[in-house]
Amino acid sequence: MKKRVCTLLVVVALAPTFQIARAQETARIRGTIVDRETKKPIPGASILVQGTAIGTASDTLGNFSLLVPLRDSSSLTVRHIGYKETSRELSLDKPKELILEIEMEPLPIPMGDVEVSSGRRKDERFPEYTFRAADLQRSGESDITRALHYLQPWLFPKTELAWQRIRDNFTFYVDSTHCEVDFLNDLDLKQVKRVRVWDNRWGITPMGFPSLMRSRYVVSIETK
């Protein structure tokens, strides 16, 4: 009888240690976020492990990597402006590496936002990102450069010094007029109606917004 009691006490004593050790074990999740229709990578998508503070953002190629504590089940939530929120259920009961490809479904584009002339879009091609007034206001910032950083931190820097270092990567237009990044400090964020961003990596610029100095991104800011 004493032997059984001792064995039970040992098992009970070791149980918390086992749970702590298990909690310290992790699984690595790697993956790529892509557009369901075009299969192109989606940079800047927000990836969050539900029930935790663990999260990251996809890089310029749509790739991401996370270390997640072991648990019987978990799920990833993926968000990006212009796409429906996506969730993926996971089984993380032992140390391993999961490799995922997560597709995001584009939200429908309201017809009122498409301008047509002679059967063609005025912009010649769709922008990579479109931020509306509500998106900018959600940032809680009063400065447009900080609001853009909040929405796409991998693309837009936060500090003025960082902007100075990469200013040649951007060509800015405010109401179709070219301006330098310094001019953005004078903009009233409440008066901004829409911001559109085109990636100029292939050298194809939107109609009416030429890329200057071979900059990587063209940004059009429209005010009310």
FILUMTOR-407305 format. One record per residue: residue number from 0; residue in three letters; x, y, z of N, C-alpha, C, CB in turn. Coordinates in steps of 0.05 Angstrom, whole numbers, plus 5000, padded with zeros to 4 digits. Each point is the difference from the previous one (the first is absolute). Glycine has a CB too. Example, Ala and Ser with C-alpha at 12.3 -4.5 7.8 and 13.67 -1.06 7.14 Angstrom:
BEGIN
 resi resn n.xx n.yy n.zz ca.xx ca.yy ca.zz c.xx c.yy c.zz cb.xx cb.yy cb.zz
    0  ALA 5264 4886 5156  4982  5024  5000 5018 5024 5000  4962  4977  5025
    1  SER 5031 5044 4961  5016  5024  5001 4985 5022 5014  5024  4987  4957
//
This chain:
BEGIN
 resi resn n.xx n.yy n.zz ca.xx ca.yy ca.zz c.xx c.yy c.zz cb.xx cb.yy cb.zz
    0  MET 5017 4976 5000  4983  5024  5000 5017 5025 5000  4964  4975  5024
    1  LYS 5057 5025 4993  5018  5023  5001 5014 5004 4973  5007  4992  5049
    2  LYS 4999 4986 4938  5014  5002  4974 4982 5014 4979  5027  4958  5011
    3  ARG 4948 5035 4990  4981  5011  4981 4996 5030 5005  4977  4956  4996
    4  VAL 5022 5051 5030  4997  5028  5007 5024 5016 4991  4972  4988  5039
    5  CYS 5052 5001 4965  5025  5014  4992 5000 5004 4970  5024  4980  5039
    6  THR 4968 4999 4946  5000  5002  4970 4981 5022 4991  5011  4951  4997
    7  LEU 4965 5050 5016  4981  5020  4993 5010 5028 5005  4964  4968  5010
    8  LEU 5050 5035 5013  5011  5026  5007 5021 5009 4980  4990  4991  5048
    9  VAL 5026 4991 4943  5021  5006  4980 4988 5009 4974  5030  4967  5021
   10  VAL 4949 5019 4970  4986  5007  4975 4988 5028 5002  4990  4951  4991
   11  VAL 4996 5054 5032  4988  5027  5004 5021 5022 5001  4963  4978  5025
   12  ALA 5060 5016 4987  5021  5020  5003 5013 5006 4973  5009  4984  5046
   13  LEU 4993 4996 4937  5013  5003  4974 4981 5012 4979  5029  4962  5011
   14  ALA 4945 5037 4993  4981  5010  4980 5005 5029 4993  4967  4967  5017
   15  PRO 5035 5052 5003  5005  5028  4992 5026 5003 4985  4975  5014  5040
   16  THR 5046 4971 4967  5026  5002  4986 4996 4992 4971  5025  4990  5042
   17  PHE 4960 4989 4953  4994  4991  4973 4985 5021 4984  4999  4952  5016
   18  GLN 4982 5061 4998  4984  5020  4986 5017 5024 4993  4959  4984  5024
   19  ILE 5059 5024 4995  5017  5023  4994 5019 4994 4977  4998  5013  5049
   20  ALA 5013 4963 4951  5019  4992  4979 4985 5000 4973  5027  4973  5032
   21  ARG 4948 5017 4968  4985  5000  4975 4994 5028 4991  4980  4956  5013
   22  ALA 5014 5061 5006  4993  5028  4992 5024 5014 4988  4967  5001  5037
   23  GLN 5058 4990 4971  5024  5013  4990 5008 4989 4972  5015  5007  5047
   24  GLU 4973 4970 4945  5005  4990  4974 4985 5016 4979  5008  4954  5019
   25  THR 5004 5048 4957  4987  5016  4979 5000 4985 4974  5014  5042  5023
   26  ALA 4969 4967 4960  4999  4991  4972 5004 5024 4983  4969  4961  5010
   27  ARG 5045 5036 4967  5005  5022  4982 4980 4998 4977  5049  5002  5012
   28  ILE 4939 5021 4982  4981  5002  4978 5012 5019 4979  4960  4991  5030
   29  ARG 5044 4998 4946  5009  5016  4978 4978 5000 4978  5049  4990  5010
   30  GLY 4949 5032 4976  4980  5000  4979 5001 5023 4981  4972  4976  5032
   31  THR 5010 5025 4949  4998  5021  4981 4971 5008 4998  5040  4983  4974
   32  ILE 4955 5043 5025  4973  5011  4997 4997 5008 4971  4998  5016  5048
   33  VAL 4982 4974 4938  4996  5006  4972 4971 5008 4994  5036  4967  4989
   34  ASP 4961 5047 4989  4974  5008  4990 4987 4975 4988  5015  5048  4991
   35  ARG 4960 4947 5017  4986  4975  4990 4996 5001 4970  4977  4997  5044
   36  GLU 5019 5026 4945  4994  5002  4971 5026 5001 4983  4957  5023  5011
   37  THR 5062 4993 4997  5024  5004  4983 5023 4982 5008  4986  5047  4993
   38  LYS 5012 4941 5032  5021  4984  5011 5026 5016 5005  4981  4960  4977
   39  LYS 5017 5066 5022  5024  5017  5006 5003 5003 5030  4994  5025  4956
   40  PRO 5031 4978 5054  5004  5004  5029 4988 5026 5010  5042  4972  4996
   41  ILE 4949 5028 5029  4989  5024  5012 5019 5009 5022  4952  4985  4990
   42  PRO 5063 5037 5006  5017  5010  5021 4984 5016 5021  5038  5001  4968
   43  GLY 4972 5000 5056  4988  5017  5021 4975 4989 5012  5019  5037  4976
   44  ALA 4975 4937 5019  4976  4988  5013 5006 4996 5030  4986  4978  4956
   45  SER 4995 5026 5061  5003  4996  5029 4992 4971 5007  4990  5049  5009
   46  ILE 5028 4937 5004  4995  4972  5008 5001 4999 5030  5020  4982  4957
   47  LEU 4958 5008 5056  4998  4999  5029 4992 4972 5009  4988  5049  5001
   48  VAL 5025 4941 5020  4992  4974  5012 4979 5006 5020  5046  4980  4993
   49  GLN 4930 5009 5002  4977  5006  5018 5005 4992 5029  4970  4994  4960
   50  GLY 5022 5023 5058  5003  4994  5029 5028 5006 5010  4966  4966  4995
   51  THR 5051 5046 4989  5027  5007  5009 5006 5029 4990  5015  4951  4999
   52  ALA 5009 5058 5009  5010  5026  4990 5020 4995 4978  4992  5022  5045
   53  ILE 5009 4954 4944  5020  4993  4980 4989 5008 4972  5018  4962  5029
   54  GLY 4998 5053 4957  4992  5008  4973 5023 5010 4984  4955  5010  5017
   55  THR 5041 4994 4957  5020  5011  4983 4986 5011 4975  5036  4967  5017
   56  ALA 4980 5042 4964  4990  5010  4974 5015 4986 4978  4986  5045  5020
   57  SER 5001 4950 4958  5013  4988  4977 5019 5020 4987  4960  4970  4992
   58  ASP 5063 5020 4997  5020  5017  4989 4992 5007 4971  5036  4980  5029
   59  THR 4983 5032 4956  4994  5009  4973 4994 4977 4981  5029  5039  5008
   60  LEU 4978 4937 4999  4994  4976  4984 4976 4985 5010  5048  4997  4987
   61  GLY 4939 5014 5034  4976  4987  5011 5007 4979 5021  4977  5009  4958
   62  ASN 5049 4988 5049  5008  4978  5018 4999 5009 5029  5030  4982  4964
   63  PHE 4966 4999 5054  5001  5006  5029 5010 4975 5015  4962  5032  4995
   64  SER 5046 4973 5030  5010  4978  5017 4993 5007 5029  5038  4989  4967
   65  LEU 4953 4990 5047  4992  5004  5028 5008 4976 5017  4961  5028  4985
   66  LEU 5046 4977 5040  5004  4979  5020 4976 5000 5018  5051  5004  4998
   67  VAL 4936 4973 5004  4974  4999  5015 5003 4979 5022  4974  5015  4959
   68  PRO 5017 4991 5066  5000  4979  5021 4983 4977 4993  5008  5036  5034
   69  LEU 5000 4940 4975  4984  4976  4994 4973 5001 5014  5042  4974  4994
   70  ARG 4937 5018 4993  4974  4997  5011 4984 4981 4982  5001  5046  5021
   71  ASP 4978 4943 4990  4985  4980  4984 4988 5012 4975  4989  4977  5042
   72  SER 5003 5048 4959  4989  5012  4976 5004 5031 5002  4965  4963  4995
   73  SER 5036 5049 4982  5003  5029  4999 4991 5009 4973  5039  5000  5032
   74  SER 4961 5026 4963  4992  5010  4974 5015 5026 4994  4955  4978  5004
   75  LEU 5050 5026 4970  5012  5025  4991 4978 5017 4988  5044  4977  4991
   76  THR 4957 5049 5014  4982  5019  4987 5017 5019 4983  4966  4997  5038
   77  VAL 5027 5006 4937  5015  5016  4981 4982 5023 4991  5028  4960  4985
   78  ARG 4983 5065 5016  4984  5024  4992 5017 5016 4981  4975  5000  5044
   79  HIS 5012 5013 4938  5013  5019  4982 4978 5018 4988  5038  4968  4989
   80  ILE 4968 5058 5009  4981  5018  4988 4994 4992 4971  5016  5037  5030
   81  GLY 4958 4961 4963  4992  4993  4973 4995 4970 4997  5026  5038  4984
   82  TYR 4977 4947 5039  4995  4971  4999 4982 4992 5023  5044  4992  4977
   83  LYS 4941 4986 5019  4984  4989  5022 5019 4987 5020  4961  4992  4969
   84  GLU 5031 5011 5057  5016  4987  5021 5000 4970 4996  4989  5038  5032
   85  THR 5034 4949 4972  5003  4972  4996 5010 4986 5025  5009  5008  4951
   86  SER 4981 4968 5055  5009  4985  5023 5009 4972 4991  4969  5025  5031
   87  ARG 5051 4964 4983  5010  4973  4994 5003 4985 5026  5023  5016  4958
   88  GLU 4963 4962 5045  5003  4983  5024 5026 4985 4999  4950  4996  5003
   89  LEU 5063 5000 5021  5025  4987  5002 5000 4978 5021  5023  5042  4985
   90  SER 4993 4938 5012  5004  4979  5020 5029 5001 5008  4962  4971  4982
   91  LEU 5043 5037 5043  5028  5004  5009 5004 4984 5026  5002  5047  4979
   92  ASP 4996 4927 5018  5002  4983  5024 5028 4989 5004  4953  4989  4994
   93  LYS 5065 5016 4987  5028  4991  5003 5019 5018 4984  4984  4953  5007
   94  PRO 5041 5049 5002  5019  5018  4985 5002 4992 4971  5026  5007  5043
   95  LYS 4970 5012 4940  5003  4994  4971 5000 5027 4985  4977  4955  5005
   96  GLU 5026 5043 4969  4999  5024  4983 4977 4997 4981  5050  5008  5004
   97  LEU 4932 5012 4996  4978  5000  4981 5006 5020 4978  4968  4987  5036
   98  ILE 5027 5005 4939  5003  5018  4977 4973 5003 4987  5048  4985  4993
   99  LEU 4943 5040 5006  4973  5006  4991 5000 5019 4976  4983  4993  5047
  100  GLU 4996 5005 4937  4994  5021  4980 4972 5008 5006  5032  4981  4964
  101  ILE 4965 5044 5043  4973  5010  5008 4990 5020 4979  5012  4994  5049
  102  GLU 4965 5000 4940  4989  5016  4979 4980 5020 5012  5006  4963  4967
  103  MET 4995 5062 5024  4981  5020  5009 4982 5009 4977  5033  5016  5035
  104  GLU 4941 4987 4971  4981  5007  4980 4997 5030 4999  4976  4956  5007
  105  PRO 5028 5056 4969  4997  5029  4998 4971 5009 5005  5038  5001  4967
  106  LEU 4960 5022 5046  4973  5011  5003 4991 5013 4974  5009  5009  5049
  107  PRO 4965 4990 4946  4990  5012  4975 5005 5030 4999  4965  4965  4998
  108  ILE 5042 5045 4979  5005  5028  4997 4975 5015 4991  5048  4990  4987
  109  PRO 4942 5029 5029  4976  5015  4993 5003 5013 4973  4990  5008  5048
  110  MET 4989 4990 4935  5001  5011  4973 5005 5030 5000  4970  4963  4985
  111  GLY 5021 5050 5037  5004  5029  5001 5029 5008 5002  4956  5003  5022
  112  ASP 5062 4979 4985  5028  5006  5002 5015 4996 4974  4998  4988  5048
  113  VAL 4989 5001 4932  5013  4994  4974 4992 5021 4980  5001  4951  5011
  114  GLU 5019 5063 4978  4994  5020  4980 5007 4988 4973  5009  5038  5032
  115  VAL 4972 4964 4949  5003  4987  4974 5000 5021 4978  4978  4958  5017
  116  SER 5041 5040 4965  5002  5018  4978 5007 4984 4975  5013  5039  5030
  117  SER 4970 4961 4950  5005  4985  4975 5006 4971 5005  5017  5042  4979
  118  GLY 4969 4947 5041  5003  4971  5006 5024 4993 5016  4977  4992  4958
  119  ARG 5038 5028 5052  5024  4995  5016 4999 5015 5026  5027  4992  4958
  120  ARG 4986 4997 5062  5002  5014  5026 5018 5025 4996  4994  4957  5025
  121  LYS 4998 5064 4989  5016  5024  4999 5028 4995 5010  4959  5027  5007
  122  ASP 5044 4956 5014  5026  4995  5012 5017 4980 4985  4980  5011  5043
  123  GLU 5009 4977 4936  5014  4981  4983 5005 4974 5013  5021  5038  4978
  124  ARG 4982 4961 5048  5003  4975  5015 4993 5005 5029  5036  4983  4968
  125  PHE 4956 4995 5046  4992  5003  5027 5024 5006 5018  4963  4968  4992
  126  PRO 5032 5049 5029  5022  5005  5020 5004 4975 5017  4989  5049  5001
  127  GLU 5035 4949 5010  5006  4978  5019 4984 5003 5026  5046  4996  4980
  128  TYR 4951 5029 5029  4986  5006  5025 4982 5024 4997  5038  4980  5027
  129  THR 4939 5020 4985  4983  5023  5001 4991 5004 5029  4984  4992  4953
  130  PHE 5022 5031 5058  4992  5007  5028 4980 5023 4999  5045  4985  5018
  131  ARG 4932 5010 4994  4979  5021  5001 5002 5016 5026  4971  4971  4970
  132  ALA 5012 5050 5031  5001  5018  5023 4995 4984 5026  4983  5037  4971
  133  ALA 4999 4944 5029  4995  4985  5024 5024 4984 5009  4952  4997  4988
  134  ASP 5063 4992 4993  5024  4985  5007 5021 5018 5013  4992  4969  4961
  135  LEU 5011 5055 5028  5020  5019  5011 4992 5010 5028  5011  5014  4953
  136  GLN 4963 4991 5050  4990  5010  5026 5003 4978 5022  4968  5031  4976
  137  ARG 5030 4944 5015  5002  4978  5019 5028 4998 5013  4966  4975  4973
  138  SER 5053 5037 5014  5028  4999  5011 5002 5016 5025  5017  4994  4954
  139  GLY 4966 5026 5050  5001  5018  5023 5022 5020 4998  4983  4963  5027
  140  GLU 5030 5039 4950  5022  5019  4996 4989 5026 4987  5033  4962  4995
  141  SER 4981 5060 5009  4993  5025  4987 5018 5006 4976  4983  5017  5044
  142  ASP 5039 4969 4955  5019  5004  4978 4997 4977 4979  5033  5023  5032
  143  ILE 4965 4984 4943  4995  4980  4979 5022 4980 4997  4973  5034  4977
  144  THR 5052 4974 5027  5022  4981  4998 4999 4979 5022  5028  5035  4978
  145  ARG 4964 4973 5046  4997  4981  5022 4975 4982 4996  5023  5032  5031
  146  ALA 4956 4979 4957  4977  4984  4994 5006 4979 4980  4970  5040  5011
  147  LEU 5046 4967 4968  5007  4981  4980 5018 4978 5012  4997  5035  4965
  148  HIS 5020 4973 5054  5017  4980  5013 4983 4981 5016  5038  5033  5003
  149  TYR 4942 4977 5010  4981  4983  5015 4987 4979 4982  4992  5038  5033
  150  LEU 5000 4970 4943  4985  4983  4982 5019 4980 4986  4967  5036  4994
  151  GLN 5057 4972 4999  5019  4983  4986 5028 5005 5011  4971  4999  4959
  152  PRO 5036 4990 5065  5025  5006  5013 5024 4990 4984  4977  4999  5044
  153  TRP 5020 4980 4941  5023  4989  4984 5007 5019 4977  4987  4953  5013
  154  LEU 4993 5063 4978  5004  5017  4976 5007 5029 5007  4969  4971  4976
  155  PHE 5016 5040 5043  5004  5028  5007 5015 5003 5027  4958  5012  4975
  156  PRO 5064 5002 5026  5015  5003  5025 4985 5018 5019  5043  4994  4976
  157  LYS 4966 5006 5050  4986  5015  5021 5013 5027 5005  4986  4957  5020
  158  THR 5040 5044 4981  5014  5024  5009 5007 5018 4976  5018  4976  5040
  159  GLU 4985 5049 4965  5008  5019  4979 5028 4993 4989  4972  5036  5021
  160  LEU 5046 4955 4996  5027  4993  4991 4999 4976 4981  5019  5016  5043
  161  ALA 4963 4964 4963  4998  4977  4982 4988 5009 4973  4994  4970  5040
  162  TRP 4987 5048 4961  4989  5010  4975 5022 5013 4983  4955  5007  5022
  163  GLN 5063 5008 4990  5021  5013  4985 5018 4980 4986  4998  5038  5033
  164  ARG 5006 4939 4981  5018  4979  4988 4988 4987 4976  5018  4993  5046
  165  ILE 4956 5004 4953  4987  4985  4979 4982 5017 4982  5003  4960  5029
  166  ARG 5000 5066 4973  4981  5017  4985 5001 4996 4970  5006  5033  5036
  167  ASP 5017 4958 4953  5002  4996  4972 4984 4975 4991  5045  5022  5001
  168  ASN 4946 4962 5018  4984  4976  4993 4971 5007 4993  5029  4973  5030
  169  PHE 4963 5053 4975  4972  5008  4996 4998 5024 4982  4990  4981  5045
  170  THR 4989 5019 4939  4991  5024  4985 4972 5006 5010  5029  4990  4959
  171  PHE 4968 5034 5053  4974  5008  5012 4985 5020 4982  5019  4992  5045
  172  TYR 4955 5004 4954  4982  5019  4987 4978 5006 5019  5011  4982  4954
  173  VAL 4983 5044 5049  4977  5009  5015 4981 5014 4981  5027  5006  5043
  174  ASP 4949 4983 4954  4980  5010  4981 5013 5003 4972  4975  5024  5038
  175  SER 5040 4955 4954  5012  4998  4973 5024 5019 4996  4955  4987  4983
  176  THR 5054 5026 5038  5023  5018  4998 5024 4988 5015  4970  5040  4996
  177  HIS 5053 4958 4990  5023  4988  5013 5009 5017 5023  5014  4979  4957
  178  CYS 4994 5008 5065  5011  5014  5023 5021 4983 5014  4956  5024  5006
  179  GLU 5060 4989 5010  5021  4986  5016 4987 4990 5026  5037  5028  4979
  180  VAL 4977 4952 5033  4989  4988  5024 4997 5021 5023  5021  4956  4986
  181  ASP 4997 5065 5014  4999  5020  5021 4973 5015 4999  5050  5005  4997
  182  PHE 4937 4997 4980  4975  5014  4997 4978 4986 5015  5015  5017  4956
  183  LEU 4988 4957 5048  4979  4984  5013 4995 5009 5028  5012  4962  4971
  184  ASN 5008 5050 5042  4997  5009  5028 4979 5022 5002  5048  4988  5009
  185  ASP 4947 5026 4969  4981  5022  5000 4972 4991 4994  5036  5030  4986
  186  LEU 4960 4944 5008  4974  4990  4993 4983 4996 5025  5019  4978  4959
  187  ASP 4956 5029 5040  4981  4994  5021 4988 4972 4995  4989  5050  5007
  188  LEU 5018 4931 5011  4991  4973  4995 4970 4997 4997  5040  4985  5026
  189  LYS 4945 5033 4988  4971  4999  4999 4989 5007 4972  4999  5011  5049
  190  GLN 5018 5002 4935  4992  5008  4973 5008 4980 4979  5004  5047  5015
  191  VAL 5010 4932 4993  5008  4980  4980 4977 4980 4995  5048  5005  5015
  192  LYS 4945 4992 4960  4978  4983  4992 5009 4972 4993  4976  5040  4984
  193  ARG 5047 4958 5003  5009  4973  4991 5030 5002 4994  4954  4989  4981
  194  VAL 5060 4988 5025  5028  4998  4992 5003 4974 4984  5016  5025  5042
  195  ARG 4997 4977 4935  5005  4976  4984 5030 4997 4995  4955  5005  4978
  196  VAL 5053 4970 5022  5029  4994  4998 5004 4979 4977  5007  5010  5050
  197  TRP 5011 4997 4932  5007  4982  4978 5029 4991 5004  4966  5022  4969
  198  ASP 5039 4953 5025  5027  4989  5001 5011 5001 4971  4989  4969  5040
  199  ASN 5033 5046 4958  5012  5005  4973 5023 4981 4993  4986  5048  5006
  200  ARG 5014 4929 5007  5023  4982  4996 5003 4991 4971  4995  4985  5047
  201  TRP 4983 5013 4939  5001  4991  4972 5001 5024 4980  4975  4959  5014
  202  GLY 5027 5065 4997  5002  5023  4983 4974 5009 4986  5046  4986  4993
  203  ILE 4931 5004 5017  4974  5007  4988 4987 5020 5020  4995  4955  4975
  204  THR 5003 5070 5018  4989  5020  5018 4971 5006 4993  5045  5020  5006
  205  PRO 4939 4988 5014  4972  5007  4994 4998 5024 4982  4986  4980  5044
  206  MET 4993 5021 4940  4996  5023  4982 4997 5026 5016  4979  4969  4966
  207  GLY 5036 5051 5027  4998  5026  5013 5018 5002 5025  4955  5003  4983
  208  PHE 5058 4976 5025  5017  5000  5024 5028 4988 4993  4959  4998  5031
  209  PRO 5057 5015 4954  5026  4988  4992 5018 4997 5024  4995  5020  4955
  210  SER 5021 4960 5045  5020  4996  5021 5025 5016 4994  4983  4953  5009
  211  LEU 5025 5064 5009  5023  5017  4996 5025 4988 5014  4970  5040  4997
  212  MET 5053 4965 4992  5025  4990  5010 5000 4969 5004  5006  5044  5023
  213  ARG 4978 4943 4960  4998  4971  5002 4993 4989 5027  5033  4998  4964
  214  SER 4950 5017 5050  4992  4991  5027 4983 4975 4999  5000  5048  5015
  215  ARG 5001 4936 5007  4987  4974  5000 4970 5003 5003  5041  4981  5021
  216  TYR 4949 5039 4994  4972  5003  5005 4989 5027 4992  5005  4968  5038
  217  VAL 4971 5032 4950  4986  5024  4994 4976 5002 5019  5015  4999  4951
  218  VAL 4983 5024 5062  4978  5004  5020 4984 5024 4992  5028  4980  5037
  219  SER 4945 5016 4960  4982  5021  4994 4982 5005 5024  5001  4988  4951
  220  ILE 4999 5038 5058  4983  5008  5022 4979 5019 4991  5039  4994  5032
  221  GLU 4936 4999 4973  4977  5017  4992 4988 5013 5024  4991  4970  4960
  222  THR 5004 5055 5038  4987  5015  5023 4971 5007 4993  5045  5018  5013
  223  LYS 4940 4989 5008  4972  5006  4997 4996 5028 4988  4989  4970  5038
//
